[in-house]
């Protein structure tokens, strides 16, 4: 069976999905991504010595703000009243990288995957912006949904 895309009507026009008949449920999504950096950048982030200030603190706030504004960025995305958003970081010295993880939660009629993915993406972009004077060769990648729960489709857990 071919998958059905729900952002198109029977004539192929882009539409916002109608969730008015759905019952609200507790929904959570977790997304992750990484930014590969030079040793100098990783040291500046870890030591808090980057010229623009607290890189991870600013990136955390940027990711949370972005998750809250997802519907302004992604066409046809529902504006959501998020009840919780967090952005956390892990320094990965062996890989010369920083991993970002965004968790978004609400009780509502539609999922929060796009909010978690947007939050992690903007957090990583903010790290790039704050450190680009030291290294323009940083690479963002591996952005993916780790877990989602709630709603009709239940739990999704990404396999390794």
Backbone as a printed PyTorch tensor [residue, N CA C, xyz], in Angstrom:
tensor([[[  0.8430,  -1.1870,   0.0000],
         [  0.0000,   0.0000,   0.0000],
         [  0.8810,   1.2410,   0.0000]],

        [[  0.5780,   2.1720,  -0.8560],
         [  1.3480,   3.4070,  -0.9710],
         [  0.9740,   4.3630,   0.1610]],

        [[  1.9770,   4.9950,   0.8140],
         [  1.6490,   5.9240,   1.9010],
         [  0.8530,   7.1230,   1.3880]],

        [[ -0.0580,   7.6120,   2.2410],
         [ -0.8910,   8.7540,   1.8750],
         [ -0.3260,   9.9930,   2.5660]],

        [[ -0.0860,  11.0390,   1.7910],
         [  0.3640,  12.2980,   2.3610],
         [ -0.8530,  13.1000,   2.7810]],

        [[ -0.8800,  13.5180,   4.0600],
         [ -2.0830,  14.1780,   4.5580],
         [ -2.0560,  15.6970,   4.4470]],

        [[ -1.0370,  16.2700,   3.8100],
         [ -0.9980,  17.7150,   3.6030],
         [ -1.4560,  18.1050,   2.2000]],

        [[ -2.1470,  17.1940,   1.5250],
         [ -2.6870,  17.4720,   0.1920],
         [ -4.1370,  17.0220,   0.1400]],

        [[ -4.9830,  17.8210,  -0.5300],
         [ -6.3730,  17.4090,  -0.6970],
         [ -6.4990,  16.4940,  -1.9150]],

        [[ -7.7220,  16.0990,  -2.2510],
         [ -7.9550,  15.1570,  -3.3510],
         [ -7.5320,  15.7150,  -4.7090]],

        [[ -7.3880,  17.0430,  -4.7960],
         [ -6.9560,  17.6710,  -6.0490],
         [ -5.4570,  17.9690,  -6.0770]],

        [[ -4.7440,  17.5860,  -5.0140],
         [ -3.3070,  17.8140,  -4.9690],
         [ -2.8990,  19.1740,  -4.4180]],

        [[ -3.8510,  19.9130,  -3.8700],
         [ -3.5380,  21.2230,  -3.2910],
         [ -3.0020,  21.0650,  -1.8680]],

        [[ -2.0260,  21.8750,  -1.5150],
         [ -1.4830,  21.8540,  -0.1610],
         [ -2.5340,  22.3920,   0.8090]],

        [[ -2.7330,  21.6700,   1.9170],
         [ -3.7210,  22.0660,   2.9230],
         [ -3.1670,  21.8050,   4.3210]],

        [[ -3.6910,  22.5570,   5.2810],
         [ -3.3920,  22.2720,   6.6810],
         [ -4.2880,  21.1010,   7.0910]],

        [[ -3.7300,  20.1280,   7.7930],
         [ -4.4870,  18.9670,   8.2370],
         [ -5.5390,  19.4150,   9.2450]],

        [[ -6.7570,  18.9420,   9.0680],
         [ -7.8550,  19.2780,   9.9770],
         [ -7.7980,  18.3440,  11.1860]],

        [[ -7.4660,  18.8920,  12.3460],
         [ -7.3780,  18.0910,  13.5710],
         [ -8.5350,  18.3860,  14.5240]],

        [[ -9.5530,  19.0960,  14.0450],
         [-10.6280,  19.5430,  14.9300],
         [-11.4020,  18.3960,  15.5720]],

        [[-11.4660,  17.2460,  14.9470],
         [-12.2150,  16.1130,  15.5000],
         [-11.3590,  15.2040,  16.3850]],

        [[-10.0650,  15.4560,  16.4530],
         [ -9.1820,  14.6000,  17.2500],
         [ -9.2650,  14.9680,  18.7260]],

        [[ -9.1160,  13.9610,  19.5710],
         [ -9.1050,  14.2000,  21.0170],
         [ -7.6980,  14.5990,  21.4540]],

        [[ -7.5920,  15.5570,  22.3620],
         [ -6.2600,  15.9310,  22.8750],
         [ -5.6410,  14.7710,  23.6550]],

        [[ -4.3480,  14.5670,  23.4440],
         [ -3.5940,  13.5810,  24.2130],
         [ -2.2560,  14.1930,  24.6060]],

        [[ -1.6030,  13.5960,  25.5960],
         [ -0.2600,  14.0110,  25.9880],
         [  0.6860,  13.5770,  24.8730]],

        [[  1.4880,  14.5090,  24.3580],
         [  2.4000,  14.2300,  23.2540],
         [  3.7880,  14.7510,  23.5930]],

        [[  4.7800,  13.9440,  23.2600],
         [  6.1760,  14.2960,  23.5070],
         [  6.9940,  13.8960,  22.2900]],

        [[  7.9720,  14.7210,  21.9520],
         [  8.9190,  14.3740,  20.8910],
         [ 10.3140,  14.7910,  21.3250]],

        [[ 11.2960,  13.9760,  20.9460],
         [ 12.7000,  14.2450,  21.2450],
         [ 13.4730,  14.1560,  19.9310]],

        [[ 14.2710,  15.1770,  19.6570],
         [ 15.0960,  15.1960,  18.4480],
         [ 16.5360,  15.4870,  18.8450]],

        [[ 17.4710,  14.9900,  18.0310],
         [ 18.8880,  15.2180,  18.2700],
         [ 19.5790,  15.6240,  16.9830]],

        [[ 20.7280,  16.2420,  17.1450],
         [ 21.5920,  16.5660,  16.0160],
         [ 22.9690,  16.9120,  16.5510]],

        [[ 23.9380,  17.0020,  15.6620],
         [ 25.2980,  17.3230,  16.0830],
         [ 25.8830,  18.4170,  15.2070]],

        [[ 26.9010,  19.0610,  15.7650],
         [ 27.7150,  19.9830,  14.9940],
         [ 29.1680,  19.5730,  15.2400]],

        [[ 29.8520,  19.3050,  14.1600],
         [ 31.2720,  18.9500,  14.2390],
         [ 32.0740,  20.2500,  14.1640]],

        [[ 33.0340,  20.3690,  15.0770],
         [ 33.7770,  21.6180,  15.2260],
         [ 35.2770,  21.3210,  15.2980]],

        [[ 36.0620,  22.3670,  15.2120],
         [ 37.5130,  22.2310,  15.3610],
         [ 37.8580,  22.0940,  16.8460]],

        [[ 39.0660,  21.6040,  17.1510],
         [ 39.4900,  21.5290,  18.5590],
         [ 39.4470,  22.8880,  19.2650]],

        [[ 39.7900,  23.9600,  18.5460],
         [ 39.7710,  25.3080,  19.1320],
         [ 38.3520,  25.7000,  19.5240]],

        [[ 37.3960,  25.4140,  18.6700],
         [ 35.9990,  25.7540,  18.9620],
         [ 35.4880,  24.9210,  20.1310]],

        [[ 35.7600,  23.6300,  20.1230],
         [ 35.2920,  22.7830,  21.2200],
         [ 35.8720,  23.2540,  22.5460]],

        [[ 37.1190,  23.6420,  22.5440],
         [ 37.7610,  24.1320,  23.7600],
         [ 37.1180,  25.4500,  24.2200]],

        [[ 36.8250,  26.3380,  23.2690],
         [ 36.1830,  27.6180,  23.6140],
         [ 34.7800,  27.3940,  24.1710]],

        [[ 34.0410,  26.4560,  23.5920],
         [ 32.6960,  26.1580,  24.0890],
         [ 32.7900,  25.5750,  25.4990]],

        [[ 33.6500,  24.5990,  25.6670],
         [ 33.7900,  23.9350,  26.9720],
         [ 34.2830,  24.8920,  28.0530]],

        [[ 35.2040,  25.7740,  27.6840],
         [ 35.7770,  26.6990,  28.6620],
         [ 35.0360,  28.0020,  28.8180]],

        [[ 34.0030,  28.2110,  27.9970],
         [ 33.2420,  29.4590,  28.0750],
         [ 34.0350,  30.6700,  27.6390]],

        [[ 34.9740,  30.4650,  26.6990],
         [ 35.8560,  31.5690,  26.2910],
         [ 35.5640,  32.1030,  24.8930]],

        [[ 34.4660,  31.6970,  24.2740],
         [ 34.1280,  32.2220,  22.9450],
         [ 33.8660,  33.7240,  23.0440]],

        [[ 34.2810,  34.4530,  22.0300],
         [ 34.1750,  35.9190,  22.0420],
         [ 32.7350,  36.4070,  22.2140]],

        [[ 31.7770,  35.6590,  21.6700],
         [ 30.3800,  36.0950,  21.7570],
         [ 29.7090,  35.6800,  23.0610]],

        [[ 30.4240,  34.9840,  23.9460],
         [ 29.8550,  34.6580,  25.2500],
         [ 29.5240,  33.1910,  25.4260]],

        [[ 28.5170,  32.9350,  26.2550],
         [ 28.1010,  31.5790,  26.6290],
         [ 27.3910,  30.9090,  25.4560]],

        [[ 28.1410,  30.1880,  24.6650],
         [ 27.6190,  29.5920,  23.4310],
         [ 26.4390,  28.6660,  23.7090]],

        [[ 26.5960,  27.7440,  24.6220],
         [ 25.5260,  26.7750,  24.8660],
         [ 24.3190,  27.4140,  25.5500]],

        [[ 24.5450,  28.3890,  26.4000],
         [ 23.4220,  29.0870,  27.0310],
         [ 22.5740,  29.8280,  26.0140]],

        [[ 23.2350,  30.5220,  25.1060],
         [ 22.5120,  31.2500,  24.0590],
         [ 21.8330,  30.2670,  23.1080]],

        [[ 22.5390,  29.1950,  22.7440],
         [ 21.9630,  28.1940,  21.8330],
         [ 20.7460,  27.5160,  22.4560]],

        [[ 20.7830,  27.3050,  23.7690],
         [ 19.6330,  26.7000,  24.4670],
         [ 18.4040,  27.6030,  24.3300]],

        [[ 18.5830,  28.8830,  24.6210],
         [ 17.4540,  29.8230,  24.5300],
         [ 16.9610,  29.9280,  23.0790]],

        [[ 17.8840,  29.9730,  22.1220],
         [ 17.4950,  30.0500,  20.7080],
         [ 16.6840,  28.8320,  20.2990]],

        [[ 17.0930,  27.6440,  20.7350],
         [ 16.3610,  26.4230,  20.3950],
         [ 14.9620,  26.4110,  20.9810]],

        [[ 14.8460,  26.8520,  22.2270],
         [ 13.5230,  26.9050,  22.8660],
         [ 12.6300,  27.9100,  22.1410]],

        [[ 13.1810,  29.0820,  21.8460],
         [ 12.4000,  30.0980,  21.1240],
         [ 11.9710,  29.5860,  19.7550]],

        [[ 12.8660,  28.8900,  19.0640],
         [ 12.5400,  28.3690,  17.7280],
         [ 11.4310,  27.3340,  17.7950]],

        [[ 11.4920,  26.4390,  18.7820],
         [ 10.4400,  25.4340,  18.9190],
         [  9.0790,  26.1060,  19.0840]],

        [[  9.0480,  27.1900,  19.8510],
         [  7.8020,  27.9220,  20.0800],
         [  7.2940,  28.6290,  18.8230]],

        [[  8.1770,  28.8770,  17.8510],
         [  7.8120,  29.6100,  16.6340],
         [  7.7590,  28.7170,  15.3920]],

        [[  7.7230,  27.4200,  15.5740],
         [  7.7860,  26.4870,  14.4470],
         [  6.7170,  26.7660,  13.4000]],

        [[  5.5190,  27.0630,  13.8140],
         [  4.4430,  27.2840,  12.8390],
         [  4.6740,  28.5400,  12.0050]],

        [[  5.5410,  29.4460,  12.4600],
         [  5.8910,  30.6260,  11.6560],
         [  6.9140,  30.2750,  10.5770]],

        [[  7.5950,  29.1530,  10.7440],
         [  8.6730,  28.7670,   9.8360],
         [  8.2910,  27.6600,   8.8630]],

        [[  7.4820,  26.7140,   9.3130],
         [  7.1280,  25.5390,   8.5140],
         [  5.6960,  25.7070,   8.0000]],

        [[  5.5320,  25.8060,   6.6810],
         [  4.1800,  25.9660,   6.1290],
         [  3.2540,  24.8250,   6.5620]],

        [[  2.0240,  25.1660,   6.8490],
         [  0.9480,  24.2320,   7.1860],
         [  1.0950,  23.5910,   8.5620]],

        [[  2.0860,  24.0140,   9.3310],
         [  2.2910,  23.4940,  10.6820],
         [  1.3210,  24.2290,  11.6200]],

        [[  0.6600,  23.4810,  12.4920],
         [ -0.2830,  24.0840,  13.4270],
         [  0.4590,  24.8870,  14.4910]],

        [[ -0.0480,  26.0730,  14.8550],
         [  0.5160,  26.7800,  16.0130],
         [  0.1310,  26.0060,  17.2760]],

        [[  1.1010,  25.7340,  18.1260],
         [  0.8470,  24.8900,  19.2900],
         [  1.1670,  25.6310,  20.5780]],

        [[  0.3850,  25.3520,  21.6060],
         [  0.6390,  25.8780,  22.9470],
         [  1.4890,  24.8410,  23.6790]],

        [[  2.8000,  24.9310,  23.4940],
         [  3.6990,  23.9680,  24.1100],
         [  3.6750,  24.1140,  25.6260]],

        [[  3.6920,  22.9950,  26.3270],
         [  3.7310,  23.0550,  27.7900],
         [  5.1450,  22.8820,  28.3230]],

        [[  6.0720,  22.4070,  27.4670],
         [  7.4490,  22.2010,  27.9080],
         [  8.3620,  22.0970,  26.7000]],

        [[  9.5020,  22.7680,  26.7690],
         [ 10.5690,  22.6100,  25.7740],
         [ 11.8930,  22.6850,  26.5170]],

        [[ 12.7770,  21.7590,  26.2090],
         [ 14.1370,  21.8340,  26.7600],
         [ 15.1280,  21.5760,  25.6340]],

        [[ 16.3010,  22.1660,  25.7660],
         [ 17.4110,  21.9110,  24.8600],
         [ 18.6330,  21.6460,  25.7330]],

        [[ 19.2450,  20.5010,  25.5200],
         [ 20.4130,  20.1110,  26.2960],
         [ 21.5500,  19.7470,  25.3550]],

        [[ 22.7610,  19.8220,  25.8780],
         [ 23.9540,  19.5940,  25.0560],
         [ 24.8690,  18.5860,  25.7060]],

        [[ 25.6080,  17.8830,  24.8570],
         [ 26.6530,  16.9730,  25.3040],
         [ 27.8780,  17.2350,  24.4500]],

        [[ 29.0070,  17.5050,  25.1010],
         [ 30.2660,  17.6710,  24.3830],
         [ 30.8180,  16.2850,  24.0680]],

        [[ 31.2240,  16.0830,  22.8190],
         [ 31.7490,  14.7970,  22.3710],
         [ 33.1910,  14.9830,  21.8980]],

        [[ 34.1430,  15.0220,  22.8270],
         [ 35.5350,  15.3050,  22.4540],
         [ 36.1230,  14.3020,  21.4680]],

        [[ 35.7530,  13.0340,  21.5800],
         [ 36.2860,  12.0110,  20.6710],
         [ 35.8950,  12.2880,  19.2220]],

        [[ 34.6970,  12.8250,  19.0280],
         [ 34.2020,  13.1240,  17.6800],
         [ 34.3990,  14.5880,  17.2890]],

        [[ 34.9640,  15.3900,  18.2100],
         [ 35.1000,  16.8330,  17.9740],
         [ 33.7330,  17.4150,  17.6070]],

        [[ 32.7520,  17.1750,  18.4670],
         [ 31.3820,  17.5700,  18.1580],
         [ 30.6330,  17.9580,  19.4230]],

        [[ 29.5210,  18.6170,  19.1990],
         [ 28.5510,  18.9130,  20.2460],
         [ 27.2300,  18.2960,  19.7970]],

        [[ 26.6110,  17.5260,  20.6750],
         [ 25.2900,  16.9540,  20.3920],
         [ 24.2470,  17.8030,  21.0850]],

        [[ 23.2000,  18.1490,  20.3630],
         [ 22.0670,  18.8800,  20.9320],
         [ 20.8590,  17.9490,  20.9600]],

        [[ 20.0550,  18.0880,  22.0120],
         [ 18.8340,  17.2870,  22.1510],
         [ 17.7120,  18.2170,  22.5730]],

        [[ 16.6190,  18.1990,  21.8130],
         [ 15.4590,  19.0290,  22.1330],
         [ 14.2730,  18.1330,  22.4500]],

        [[ 13.6210,  18.4150,  23.5670],
         [ 12.4010,  17.7190,  23.9670],
         [ 11.2660,  18.7320,  23.9740]],

        [[ 10.1590,  18.3740,  23.3290],
         [  8.9700,  19.2370,  23.2980],
         [  7.7730,  18.4240,  23.7810]],

        [[  6.8880,  19.0920,  24.5420],
         [  5.7480,  18.3780,  25.1180],
         [  4.5230,  19.2890,  25.1550]],

        [[  3.3610,  18.6700,  24.9960],
         [  2.0870,  19.3630,  25.1580],
         [  0.9730,  18.3610,  25.3120]],

        [[ -0.1930,  18.8550,  25.6880],
         [ -1.4250,  18.0850,  25.5780],
         [ -2.1960,  18.7460,  24.4480]],

        [[ -2.4080,  18.0000,  23.3700],
         [ -3.0420,  18.6070,  22.2060],
         [ -3.4960,  17.5940,  21.1870]],

        [[ -3.8990,  18.1110,  20.0270],
         [ -4.4910,  17.3040,  18.9680],
         [ -3.5170,  16.9270,  17.8720]],

        [[ -2.2970,  17.4220,  17.9410],
         [ -1.3060,  17.1120,  16.9210],
         [  0.0700,  17.0030,  17.5710]],

        [[  0.9530,  16.3000,  16.8990],
         [  2.2600,  15.9950,  17.4720],
         [  3.2110,  17.1710,  17.5170]],

        [[  4.3350,  16.9790,  18.2040],
         [  5.3220,  18.0340,  18.4090],
         [  6.6780,  17.6630,  17.8010]],

        [[  6.6760,  16.7590,  16.8220],
         [  7.9370,  16.3700,  16.1800],
         [  8.6090,  17.5470,  15.4970]],

        [[  7.8490,  18.3490,  14.7830],
         [  8.4390,  19.4760,  14.0560],
         [  9.0200,  20.5060,  15.0210]],

        [[  8.3920,  20.6690,  16.1740],
         [  8.9010,  21.6060,  17.1660],
         [ 10.2440,  21.1220,  17.7290]],

        [[ 10.3400,  19.8330,  18.0260],
         [ 11.6070,  19.2910,  18.5380],
         [ 12.6980,  19.3710,  17.4750]],

        [[ 12.3710,  19.0430,  16.2350],
         [ 13.3610,  19.1090,  15.1490],
         [ 13.7900,  20.5490,  14.8690]],

        [[ 12.8570,  21.4810,  14.9250],
         [ 13.1910,  22.8910,  14.7200],
         [ 14.0560,  23.4010,  15.8600]],

        [[ 13.7060,  23.0390,  17.0820],
         [ 14.4840,  23.4710,  18.2390],
         [ 15.9280,  23.0120,  18.1710]],

        [[ 16.1460,  21.7510,  17.8250],
         [ 17.5190,  21.2430,  17.7530],
         [ 18.2610,  21.8780,  16.5840]],

        [[ 17.5950,  22.0940,  15.4780],
         [ 18.2470,  22.6960,  14.3060],
         [ 18.7110,  24.1170,  14.5900]],

        [[ 17.8540,  24.9120,  15.1930],
         [ 18.2150,  26.2990,  15.4830],
         [ 19.2710,  26.3760,  16.5880]],

        [[ 19.2270,  25.4820,  17.5480],
         [ 20.2790,  25.4500,  18.5650],
         [ 21.6380,  25.2110,  17.9110]],

        [[ 21.7040,  24.2700,  16.9720],
         [ 22.9610,  23.9860,  16.2750],
         [ 23.3760,  25.1590,  15.3820]],

        [[ 22.4360,  25.7800,  14.7030],
         [ 22.7430,  26.9520,  13.8840],
         [ 23.2850,  28.0930,  14.7490]],

        [[ 22.7780,  28.2170,  15.9530],
         [ 23.2470,  29.2630,  16.8580],
         [ 24.6840,  29.0030,  17.2970]],

        [[ 25.0120,  27.7430,  17.5450],
         [ 26.4070,  27.4090,  17.8560],
         [ 27.2900,  27.8170,  16.6850]],

        [[ 26.8540,  27.4930,  15.4720],
         [ 27.6260,  27.8840,  14.2880],
         [ 27.8090,  29.4020,  14.2530]],

        [[ 26.7230,  30.1190,  14.4210],
         [ 26.7830,  31.5800,  14.3460],
         [ 27.7320,  32.1550,  15.3890]],

        [[ 27.6780,  31.6500,  16.5920],
         [ 28.5010,  32.2040,  17.6630],
         [ 29.9740,  31.8370,  17.5350]],

        [[ 30.2780,  30.7960,  16.7510],
         [ 31.6690,  30.3210,  16.6500],
         [ 32.2640,  30.4670,  15.2530]],

        [[ 31.5220,  31.0060,  14.3150],
         [ 31.9970,  31.0540,  12.9270],
         [ 33.2470,  31.9090,  12.7430]],

        [[ 33.5050,  32.8490,  13.6380],
         [ 34.7270,  33.6490,  13.5260],
         [ 35.9670,  32.7860,  13.7620]],

        [[ 35.8120,  31.7060,  14.5400],
         [ 36.9300,  30.7990,  14.8210],
         [ 37.0530,  29.6930,  13.7780]],

        [[ 35.9130,  29.2900,  13.1790],
         [ 35.9320,  28.1480,  12.2670],
         [ 34.6800,  28.1630,  11.3950]],

        [[ 34.8520,  28.4450,  10.1320],
         [ 33.7120,  28.4340,   9.2110],
         [ 33.4570,  27.0440,   8.6320]],

        [[ 34.3040,  26.0740,   8.9690],
         [ 34.1650,  24.7260,   8.4280],
         [ 33.3480,  23.7840,   9.2910]],

        [[ 32.6320,  24.3110,  10.2780],
         [ 31.8020,  23.4510,  11.1240],
         [ 30.7190,  22.7920,  10.2810]],

        [[ 30.3050,  21.5770,  10.6860],
         [ 29.2940,  20.8270,   9.9400],
         [ 28.1530,  20.4180,  10.8480]],

        [[ 26.9440,  20.7980,  10.4580],
         [ 25.7460,  20.3580,  11.1590],
         [ 25.2690,  19.0820,  10.5050]],

        [[ 24.7610,  18.1480,  11.3050],
         [ 24.2570,  16.9230,  10.7080],
         [ 23.5660,  16.0220,  11.6990]],

        [[ 23.1870,  14.8740,  11.1700],
         [ 22.5780,  13.8090,  11.9690],
         [ 21.3480,  14.2920,  12.7320]],

        [[ 20.6250,  15.2470,  12.1640],
         [ 19.4080,  15.7480,  12.8090],
         [ 18.3060,  14.7320,  12.5560]],

        [[ 17.7080,  14.2590,  13.6440],
         [ 16.7090,  13.2000,  13.5010],
         [ 15.7810,  13.1450,  14.7160]],

        [[ 14.6260,  12.5440,  14.5010],
         [ 13.6740,  12.2830,  15.5790],
         [ 14.1500,  11.0470,  16.3240]],

        [[ 14.2930,  11.1630,  17.6300],
         [ 14.7290,  10.0500,  18.4720],
         [ 13.5290,   9.2650,  18.9740]],

        [[ 12.5080,  10.0040,  19.4280],
         [ 11.3370,   9.3620,  20.0270],
         [ 10.1490,  10.3010,  19.9180]],

        [[  8.9920,   9.7160,  19.7600],
         [  7.7490,  10.4690,  19.8750],
         [  6.7210,   9.5630,  20.5010]],

        [[  5.8460,  10.1640,  21.2690],
         [  4.7670,   9.3910,  21.8640],
         [  3.5170,  10.2430,  21.9440]],

        [[  2.3870,   9.5520,  21.9470],
         [  1.0960,  10.2190,  22.0120],
         [  0.3930,  10.1770,  20.6810]],

        [[ -0.8950,  10.3740,  20.7350],
         [ -1.6820,  10.3920,  19.5120],
         [ -2.0210,   9.0030,  19.0120]],

        [[ -2.6750,   8.9820,  17.8690],
         [ -3.1890,   7.7510,  17.2790],
         [ -2.0820,   6.7650,  16.9180]],

        [[ -0.9440,   7.2890,  16.4750],
         [  0.1310,   6.3820,  16.0160],
         [  0.9670,   5.8280,  17.1650]],

        [[  0.7410,   6.2890,  18.3880],
         [  1.4300,   5.7140,  19.5440],
         [  2.8820,   6.1170,  19.6530]],

        [[  3.7220,   5.1680,  20.0450],
         [  5.1320,   5.4330,  20.3290],
         [  5.9910,   5.0880,  19.1140]],

        [[  6.9080,   6.0020,  18.7980],
         [  7.9510,   5.7430,  17.7960],
         [  9.2800,   5.8590,  18.5090]],

        [[ 10.1170,   4.8800,  18.3500],
         [ 11.4700,   4.9070,  18.9130],
         [ 12.4320,   4.5960,  17.7780]],

        [[ 13.3580,   5.5080,  17.5230],
         [ 14.3170,   5.3150,  16.4460],
         [ 15.2470,   4.1580,  16.7900]],

        [[ 15.4270,   3.2620,  15.8500],
         [ 16.3790,   2.1680,  16.0250],
         [ 17.7680,   2.6230,  15.6430]],

        [[ 18.7590,   1.9780,  16.1820],
         [ 20.1430,   2.3490,  15.8600],
         [ 20.5390,   1.8370,  14.4890]]])
